[in-house]
Amino acid sequence: MNLYEQYIKNKFDLSAFGIERGESRSDYFCTPKGAKIIGWTGVDGIHYCTIKALGEIVFAVEPMGDAGRHAFPVAKDFEDFLRLLMACGHEAYIEQAHAWSREHYEAFAKDNPISEEARALIDQLAEQFGLAPTDDPYNYLKDIYDSFDFSAVPYKKDYYEYVPKDDMPLPKEWNVYFSLDGKTGREKAGEEVALNKSFLWDGHSLSVPSFYVCSRGLVIDLFVEIDSEKAQAYLFRETFSEDSEDISEDAENPFTFDFRASVTVNGIELKQTRAKGNRWALGFEFYESESMRDILNHYELSLEKCYVWRRICFPWATKSKPNIKNFSLKLEQRPKSMLVNKFFVKGSGEQIKFEHPVTKSEHTLTVTEYLDDKLSGFHPVSDGYEHPAYCTKMAYTLEPDLTNTEFSVSDTRHSDPPKKTNIPAKEYDFVSSIAIIGGADGPTAVFLGVPQNSQNLHAACSALTFEPQNKVEWKITIRAKTVDDIETELI
């Protein structure tokens, strides 16, 4: 009688490790076909099982998990599963380790020492069955997860009512198409050419591990390595912070890496026509139809690091694909938004001085008009909702002047969202000389009838509110390139 059979016959239980027997069947949509339940955690429907079609492998099933990865392997067999539990002292490590860095894993272990009940069970398993704890459970759990082909899990038919097949992870077969979204018609997969080229740009390490020669053009995979400490801190704030208004600022987001790309093949420049991408940080996975884990594993890139990934395609400039003799990549940063200053003003004549973050030139904003107002000709009720109408308007000059694409002034707060009302909407003619850009979802800019020939006269409007703002905090944002273009030879 093997260990699993003895467990089934109640020779021992795993409740000290957080696993209860519970129901022997599962009605959860994500329990695989042919599953044999080992036990339940009692939290969020998480359970452990084997799958008839996949032999002795032990799986964790997580109903709150990612599409196509609701069931994932944690042990090669039941004996290894027991040895992992002995090493960890609780199933929570086993169920979550694949999404943790080693530092996170070790910190969790430090904060959650093995209980006395678990230690007694560990001693029992060692004495009764001669088992020893797994030497490095974290490495074991990461390896079995990262090397597994998730397309092999046989889910029940109704699983795809919850998870469309297009959202499932790609099978291990590796194909890259010029269309980027998979095979189109008779399109053939591109021929992969390994490069493994790395270079530095703007303080980041970039790499192009491969490019793909397709009938319609060329495709490259580009990775930008992001500072892990900054990335993890930002993602923690983005995920858990209740006050997220300033989190979206480009300057604070380490994953904001926006650029235009072109390549030169045999002396002929090719412009990018389309691209797709994702970001990666262990423990904060951003699910797309293509798994970032699979992509990183294909190129043997460390899952412990943080990346921005771009897959970019360039159509051939010739009628047929050329024989590539030389090949270079050029990157040009798109202007990025930078928060320069926040300020309060009371009326016309006041001045705000600030320094351009890139050119270091001194600029002066002079307020020429400042008033609280209510949008004229604006009917506040429509479709059962009342809309905010109060705002503060400001006209100003800027010396030296900057264009509206380079420079903007806006309210630091967001407009009040519309609210339901029982007030009936009335027929009205919408007549207003105010052109509004923006709305309830963000700061609003308004042009106050500024003459067309005004060289440096600008206008801004605060967020729209239901009650007048007593004091508006404005912010100055500048969009500019912060790094020179770069061109690097790949072949």
C-alpha positions as CSV (number, residue, x, y, z in Angstrom):
1,M,0.0,0.0,0.0
2,N,1.6,3.3,-1.1
3,L,1.5,6.6,0.8
4,Y,-1.5,7.9,-1.1
5,E,-3.6,4.8,-0.5
6,Q,-2.7,5.0,3.2
7,Y,-3.8,8.6,3.3
8,I,-7.1,7.7,1.6
9,K,-7.7,5.0,4.1
10,N,-7.3,7.5,7.0
11,K,-4.0,6.3,8.2
12,F,-3.1,9.9,8.8
13,D,-4.5,13.4,8.0
14,L,-3.1,16.7,6.9
15,S,-5.2,19.1,8.9
16,A,-2.2,20.4,10.8
17,F,-0.8,21.6,7.4
18,G,-4.1,23.4,6.6
19,I,-5.6,20.7,4.4
20,E,-9.0,19.1,5.3
21,R,-10.5,16.1,3.6
22,G,-14.0,17.7,2.9
23,E,-15.9,16.7,-0.2
24,S,-14.4,14.0,-2.5
25,R,-15.9,15.8,-5.5
26,S,-15.8,19.4,-6.7
27,D,-18.4,21.4,-8.5
28,Y,-16.1,24.3,-9.1
29,F,-15.9,25.4,-12.8
30,C,-12.1,25.1,-12.7
31,T,-11.6,21.7,-11.2
32,P,-10.1,19.6,-14.1
33,K,-11.8,16.7,-15.7
34,G,-10.8,13.5,-14.0
35,A,-9.8,15.2,-10.7
36,K,-9.4,13.1,-7.6
37,I,-9.6,15.4,-4.6
38,I,-6.9,15.2,-1.9
39,G,-8.2,17.9,0.3
40,W,-9.5,21.5,0.8
41,T,-8.0,24.6,2.4
42,G,-11.3,26.1,3.4
43,V,-10.3,29.4,1.8
44,D,-11.6,30.7,-1.6
45,G,-12.4,27.2,-2.7
46,I,-8.8,26.2,-3.0
47,H,-8.2,22.5,-3.2
48,Y,-5.6,19.9,-4.1
49,C,-6.0,16.9,-6.4
50,T,-4.5,14.5,-8.9
51,I,-5.8,14.4,-12.5
52,K,-6.4,11.0,-14.1
53,A,-4.9,12.0,-17.5
54,L,-1.8,13.4,-15.9
55,G,-0.7,10.5,-13.7
56,E,0.6,11.1,-10.1
57,I,1.2,14.9,-10.4
58,V,-0.4,16.8,-7.5
59,F,-2.2,20.0,-8.5
60,A,-3.5,23.0,-6.6
61,V,-6.8,24.4,-7.9
62,E,-7.4,28.1,-7.3
63,P,-10.8,29.4,-8.4
64,M,-9.5,33.0,-8.1
65,G,-6.5,32.3,-10.3
66,D,-5.5,33.3,-13.8
67,A,-7.2,32.0,-16.9
68,G,-5.8,28.7,-18.0
69,R,-3.8,28.4,-14.8
70,H,-6.5,27.7,-12.3
71,A,-5.0,24.3,-11.8
72,F,-1.2,24.2,-11.5
73,P,1.3,21.5,-10.5
74,V,2.9,21.6,-7.0
75,A,4.5,18.1,-6.7
76,K,5.6,15.3,-9.0
77,D,3.7,12.8,-6.8
78,F,2.0,12.5,-3.4
79,E,5.3,11.6,-1.6
80,D,6.9,14.8,-2.8
81,F,3.8,16.6,-1.8
82,L,4.2,15.3,1.8
83,R,7.9,16.2,1.8
84,L,7.0,19.8,0.7
85,L,4.4,20.1,3.5
86,M,7.0,18.8,6.0
87,A,9.5,21.5,4.8
88,C,7.0,24.3,4.8
89,G,4.7,23.4,7.7
90,H,1.6,24.8,5.9
91,E,0.0,24.5,2.5
92,A,-0.1,28.3,2.0
93,Y,3.5,28.2,0.9
94,I,2.9,25.5,-1.7
95,E,-0.1,27.3,-3.2
96,Q,1.5,30.7,-3.4
97,A,5.2,30.2,-3.9
98,H,5.1,30.3,-7.7
99,A,4.0,34.0,-7.5
100,W,6.6,35.0,-4.9
101,S,10.2,36.0,-5.1
102,R,12.6,34.1,-2.8
103,E,12.8,37.2,-0.5
104,H,9.0,37.2,-0.2
105,Y,8.9,33.5,0.5
106,E,11.6,33.8,3.2
107,A,9.9,36.8,4.8
108,F,6.6,34.9,4.9
109,A,8.4,31.9,6.5
110,K,10.0,34.2,9.1
111,D,6.6,35.8,10.0
112,N,4.8,32.4,10.0
113,P,6.8,29.9,11.9
114,I,5.8,26.2,11.9
115,S,3.1,25.5,14.5
116,E,3.5,22.9,17.2
117,E,0.7,20.8,15.6
118,A,2.5,20.8,12.3
119,R,5.8,19.8,14.0
120,A,4.1,16.8,15.6
121,L,2.8,15.7,12.2
122,I,6.2,16.2,10.6
123,D,7.7,13.9,13.3
124,Q,5.0,11.4,12.7
125,L,5.6,11.3,8.9
126,A,9.3,11.0,9.4
127,E,9.0,8.2,11.9
128,Q,6.1,6.2,10.4
129,F,7.1,6.5,6.7
130,G,10.8,7.5,6.7
131,L,10.1,10.8,4.9
132,A,12.5,13.8,5.1
133,P,11.5,17.4,4.3
134,T,12.4,18.8,0.8
135,D,15.8,20.5,0.9
136,D,14.7,23.6,-1.1
137,P,10.9,23.8,-1.3
138,Y,10.9,27.2,-3.0
139,N,13.2,26.1,-5.9
140,Y,11.2,22.9,-6.3
141,L,7.9,24.7,-6.5
142,K,9.2,27.3,-8.9
143,D,10.7,24.7,-11.2
144,I,7.7,22.5,-11.5
145,Y,5.4,25.5,-12.2
146,D,7.7,27.2,-14.7
147,S,8.4,24.0,-16.7
148,F,4.8,22.8,-16.9
149,D,2.8,22.9,-20.2
150,F,-0.5,24.4,-19.0
151,S,-2.2,23.5,-22.2
152,A,-2.1,19.8,-21.1
153,V,-4.7,20.4,-18.3
154,P,-8.0,18.8,-19.3
155,Y,-10.7,21.2,-18.1
156,K,-14.4,20.4,-18.3
157,K,-16.6,21.8,-21.2
158,D,-18.3,24.4,-19.0
159,Y,-14.9,25.8,-18.0
160,Y,-14.8,27.7,-21.3
161,E,-18.1,29.4,-20.5
162,Y,-16.1,31.3,-17.8
163,V,-12.7,31.4,-19.6
164,P,-12.8,31.9,-23.4
165,K,-10.3,29.7,-25.3
166,D,-8.6,32.7,-26.8
167,D,-7.6,33.7,-23.2
168,M,-5.9,30.4,-22.5
169,P,-2.1,30.2,-22.3
170,L,-0.3,29.3,-25.5
171,P,0.9,25.7,-25.9
172,K,4.6,25.1,-25.5
173,E,5.0,25.1,-29.3
174,W,6.7,28.4,-30.0
175,N,5.4,30.4,-33.0
176,V,5.6,34.1,-33.8
177,Y,3.6,35.6,-36.7
178,F,3.8,38.9,-38.4
179,S,0.1,39.6,-37.7
180,L,1.1,39.4,-33.9
181,D,-2.2,38.0,-32.8
182,G,-1.7,34.5,-34.1
183,K,-1.9,32.8,-37.5
184,T,-4.0,34.7,-40.1
185,G,-5.1,32.6,-43.1
186,R,-2.2,30.7,-44.6
187,E,0.4,32.8,-42.9
188,K,3.4,30.9,-41.8
189,A,5.3,31.4,-38.6
190,G,8.4,33.5,-38.8
191,E,11.9,31.9,-38.8
192,E,13.5,32.7,-35.4
193,V,17.1,34.0,-35.6
194,A,18.8,34.2,-32.2
195,L,20.7,37.4,-31.5
196,N,21.1,37.7,-27.7
197,K,22.1,41.3,-28.1
198,S,22.1,43.7,-25.1
199,F,22.7,47.4,-24.8
200,L,22.2,50.3,-22.4
201,W,19.8,53.2,-22.9
202,D,18.6,55.8,-20.4
203,G,20.1,53.9,-17.6
204,H,18.2,50.7,-18.5
205,S,19.5,47.4,-19.8
206,L,17.8,46.4,-23.0
207,S,18.0,43.1,-24.9
208,V,16.9,41.7,-28.2
209,P,17.1,37.9,-27.8
210,S,15.7,37.0,-31.2
211,F,14.1,38.4,-34.3
212,Y,11.8,36.6,-36.8
213,V,11.9,36.7,-40.6
214,C,8.3,36.5,-41.9
215,S,7.1,36.6,-45.5
216,R,5.5,40.1,-44.9
217,G,8.2,41.6,-42.7
218,L,10.4,41.4,-39.7
219,V,9.4,41.0,-36.0
220,I,11.6,41.6,-33.0
221,D,11.2,40.9,-29.3
222,L,12.6,43.7,-27.1
223,F,12.9,43.6,-23.3
224,V,13.6,46.5,-21.0
225,E,14.8,45.6,-17.6
226,I,13.2,47.7,-14.9
227,D,14.6,48.4,-11.4
228,S,12.9,45.7,-9.3
229,E,12.7,47.7,-6.1
230,K,11.0,50.6,-7.7
231,A,8.7,48.4,-9.8
232,Q,7.6,46.3,-6.8
233,A,7.0,49.4,-4.7
234,Y,5.0,51.1,-7.5
235,L,2.9,48.0,-8.1
236,F,2.1,47.6,-4.4
237,R,0.8,51.1,-4.3
238,E,-1.1,50.6,-7.6
239,T,-2.7,47.5,-6.3
240,F,-3.4,48.3,-2.6
241,S,-3.3,52.1,-2.2
242,E,-6.7,53.7,-1.6
243,D,-5.4,57.1,-2.7
244,S,-4.4,56.3,-6.3
245,E,-4.8,59.8,-7.9
246,D,-1.1,60.4,-8.3
247,I,0.0,56.8,-9.0
248,S,-0.7,57.2,-12.7
249,E,1.8,60.0,-13.1
250,D,4.3,59.0,-15.9
251,A,7.3,60.2,-13.9
252,E,6.4,57.9,-11.0
253,N,5.6,54.8,-13.1
254,P,8.8,52.8,-13.7
255,F,7.1,50.8,-16.4
256,T,6.5,53.9,-18.5
257,F,9.0,53.3,-21.3
258,D,7.5,54.7,-24.4
259,F,9.4,54.8,-27.7
260,R,9.3,54.7,-31.4
261,A,11.3,52.0,-33.2
262,S,12.7,51.6,-36.7
263,V,15.2,49.2,-38.1
264,T,17.6,49.4,-41.0
265,V,18.1,46.3,-43.1
266,N,20.7,46.2,-45.8
267,G,20.7,50.0,-45.7
268,I,16.9,50.4,-46.1
269,E,15.0,51.9,-43.2
270,L,11.8,50.0,-42.1
271,K,9.2,51.8,-39.9
272,Q,7.2,50.0,-37.2
273,T,3.6,49.5,-38.1
274,R,2.2,47.6,-35.1
275,A,3.4,46.4,-31.7
276,K,2.1,44.6,-28.7
277,G,3.5,44.2,-25.2
278,N,3.2,43.6,-21.5
279,R,5.0,44.1,-18.3
280,W,6.3,41.5,-15.8
281,A,7.0,41.6,-12.1
282,L,6.9,38.4,-10.0
283,G,3.8,38.4,-7.8
284,F,2.0,41.0,-10.0
285,E,1.2,39.1,-13.1
286,F,-0.6,40.9,-15.9
287,Y,-2.5,38.3,-17.8
288,E,-2.7,38.4,-21.6
289,S,-3.4,35.7,-24.1
290,E,0.3,35.1,-24.2
291,S,1.8,34.2,-20.9
292,M,4.8,36.4,-19.9
293,R,6.1,33.4,-18.0
294,D,6.2,31.3,-21.2
295,I,7.9,34.2,-23.1
296,L,10.6,34.7,-20.5
297,N,11.2,31.0,-20.1
298,H,11.6,30.7,-23.9
299,Y,14.4,33.2,-23.9
300,E,15.8,31.9,-20.5
301,L,15.3,35.3,-18.9
302,S,15.2,35.5,-15.1
303,L,11.7,35.5,-13.6
304,E,13.1,37.3,-10.6
305,K,13.6,40.5,-12.6
306,C,11.1,43.1,-13.8
307,Y,10.6,43.9,-17.5
308,V,8.7,45.8,-20.1
309,W,8.3,43.6,-23.2
310,R,7.5,44.8,-26.7
311,R,7.0,42.7,-29.8
312,I,7.3,45.0,-32.8
313,C,6.8,44.3,-36.5
314,F,8.3,46.1,-39.6
315,P,7.0,45.4,-43.1
316,W,9.5,44.8,-45.8
317,A,10.2,47.8,-48.2
318,T,10.8,45.3,-51.0
319,K,8.4,42.9,-52.8
320,S,10.0,39.9,-51.2
321,K,11.9,39.2,-48.0
322,P,15.6,40.1,-48.4
323,N,18.7,38.1,-47.5
324,I,19.7,40.0,-44.4
325,K,23.3,41.1,-44.5
326,N,23.3,43.9,-41.9
327,F,20.6,45.0,-39.4
328,S,20.4,47.8,-36.9
329,L,17.8,49.0,-34.5
330,K,17.0,52.7,-33.7
331,L,14.9,53.8,-30.7
332,E,13.5,57.2,-30.2
333,Q,11.8,58.2,-26.9
334,R,8.4,59.6,-27.1
335,P,7.9,62.7,-25.0
336,K,7.1,61.8,-21.4
337,S,4.9,63.7,-19.0
338,M,6.7,65.2,-16.0
339,L,5.0,66.9,-13.0
340,V,6.9,70.2,-12.6
341,N,5.1,72.2,-10.0
342,K,1.9,72.6,-8.0
343,F,0.6,76.0,-7.0
344,F,-2.3,78.1,-5.7
345,V,-3.3,81.5,-6.9
346,K,-5.9,84.0,-5.8
347,G,-6.3,86.3,-8.8
348,S,-4.9,88.1,-11.9
349,G,-1.4,89.5,-11.7
350,E,0.1,86.6,-9.7
351,Q,3.2,84.9,-11.1
352,I,4.6,81.4,-10.8
353,K,8.2,80.7,-11.8
354,F,9.4,77.2,-12.6
355,E,12.3,75.5,-14.3
356,H,12.0,73.3,-17.4
357,P,13.1,69.8,-16.2
358,V,15.1,69.1,-19.4
359,T,16.3,72.4,-20.8
360,K,16.7,74.0,-17.4
361,S,15.4,77.3,-18.8
362,E,13.4,79.6,-16.4
363,H,9.8,80.2,-17.3
364,T,7.2,82.6,-15.8
365,L,3.5,82.0,-15.7
366,T,1.5,85.2,-15.3
367,V,-2.2,85.0,-14.4
368,T,-4.3,87.5,-16.6
369,E,-7.8,86.4,-15.6
370,Y,-9.1,84.3,-12.7
371,L,-12.7,83.7,-11.8
372,D,-15.1,81.2,-10.3
373,D,-17.9,80.4,-12.7
374,K,-20.7,78.0,-13.6
375,L,-20.9,76.6,-17.1
376,S,-23.3,78.8,-19.1
377,G,-25.9,77.2,-21.3
378,F,-25.3,73.9,-19.7
379,H,-28.2,71.7,-18.6
380,P,-27.0,69.8,-15.5
381,V,-29.6,66.9,-15.7
382,S,-29.7,64.2,-18.5
383,D,-30.6,60.5,-18.6
384,G,-31.4,60.5,-14.8
385,Y,-28.1,61.9,-13.8
386,E,-27.0,65.3,-12.5
387,H,-23.7,66.6,-13.7
388,P,-21.3,69.0,-12.0
389,A,-21.2,72.5,-13.5
390,Y,-19.0,74.7,-11.1
391,C,-15.5,75.5,-12.1
392,T,-12.6,78.0,-11.7
393,K,-11.3,79.5,-15.0
394,M,-7.8,80.9,-15.5
395,A,-6.2,82.7,-18.4
396,Y,-2.4,83.2,-18.3
397,T,0.7,84.0,-20.3
398,L,3.9,82.1,-20.4
399,E,7.4,83.6,-20.9
400,P,9.3,82.1,-22.7
401,D,6.3,80.4,-24.4
402,L,5.8,76.7,-24.8
403,T,3.3,74.9,-27.1
404,N,0.2,73.3,-25.8
405,T,1.7,69.9,-26.7
406,E,4.7,70.6,-24.5
407,F,3.0,72.4,-21.6
408,S,-0.3,72.2,-19.7
409,V,-1.9,73.4,-16.5
410,S,-4.7,71.4,-14.9
411,D,-6.5,70.8,-11.6
412,T,-4.8,68.3,-9.3
413,R,-8.3,66.9,-8.4
414,H,-10.7,65.0,-10.6
415,S,-14.1,66.2,-11.6
416,D,-17.0,65.0,-9.5
417,P,-18.7,62.0,-11.0
418,P,-22.3,62.4,-12.2
419,K,-24.9,61.4,-9.5
420,K,-28.4,59.9,-9.9
421,T,-31.3,62.3,-9.5
422,N,-35.1,62.3,-9.6
423,I,-35.1,65.8,-11.1
424,P,-36.7,65.6,-14.6
425,A,-34.7,66.6,-17.6
426,K,-36.1,69.6,-19.5
427,E,-36.0,70.5,-23.1
428,Y,-33.2,73.0,-23.7
429,D,-30.9,74.4,-26.3
430,F,-27.3,73.7,-25.6
431,V,-25.6,77.1,-26.2
432,S,-22.1,77.7,-24.8
433,S,-19.0,79.4,-25.9
434,I,-16.9,77.2,-23.8
435,A,-15.1,74.2,-25.4
436,I,-14.4,71.5,-22.9
437,I,-11.7,68.8,-23.1
438,G,-11.9,66.1,-20.5
439,G,-14.8,65.5,-18.2
440,A,-15.9,63.5,-15.1
441,D,-13.0,61.1,-15.3
442,G,-10.2,63.6,-15.0
443,P,-9.0,67.3,-14.9
444,T,-10.7,69.5,-17.5
445,A,-9.1,72.2,-19.7
446,V,-11.3,75.0,-21.1
447,F,-10.5,77.6,-23.8
448,L,-12.0,80.9,-22.8
449,G,-12.4,82.5,-26.2
450,V,-8.7,83.3,-26.5
451,P,-8.0,85.3,-29.6
452,Q,-6.5,83.2,-32.5
453,N,-3.5,85.6,-32.8
454,S,-2.5,85.5,-29.2
455,Q,1.1,84.4,-29.1
456,N,1.5,83.3,-25.5
457,L,-2.0,83.5,-24.0
458,H,-3.3,80.2,-22.6
459,A,-6.3,79.1,-20.6
460,A,-7.2,76.4,-18.2
461,C,-10.2,75.2,-16.2
462,S,-10.5,73.4,-12.9
463,A,-12.3,70.1,-12.4
464,L,-16.1,70.4,-12.5
465,T,-17.7,70.2,-9.1
466,F,-21.2,70.3,-7.6
467,E,-20.2,73.1,-5.2
468,P,-17.7,75.9,-5.9
469,Q,-14.1,75.1,-4.9
470,N,-12.8,77.6,-2.4
471,K,-9.2,76.9,-3.3
472,V,-7.9,75.1,-6.4
473,E,-4.5,73.4,-6.5
474,W,-3.1,73.6,-10.0
475,K,-0.3,71.5,-11.4
476,I,2.1,72.2,-14.3
477,T,3.0,69.3,-16.5
478,I,5.6,69.3,-19.2
479,R,6.0,66.7,-21.9
480,A,9.5,66.4,-23.3
481,K,12.2,63.9,-24.4
482,T,14.6,63.2,-21.6
483,V,17.1,61.0,-23.5
484,D,18.8,61.1,-26.9
485,D,17.9,58.6,-29.7
486,I,20.0,55.5,-29.9
487,E,21.0,53.2,-32.8
488,T,22.7,49.9,-32.3
489,E,23.9,47.3,-34.7
490,L,22.3,43.9,-34.3
491,I,24.0,42.2,-37.2
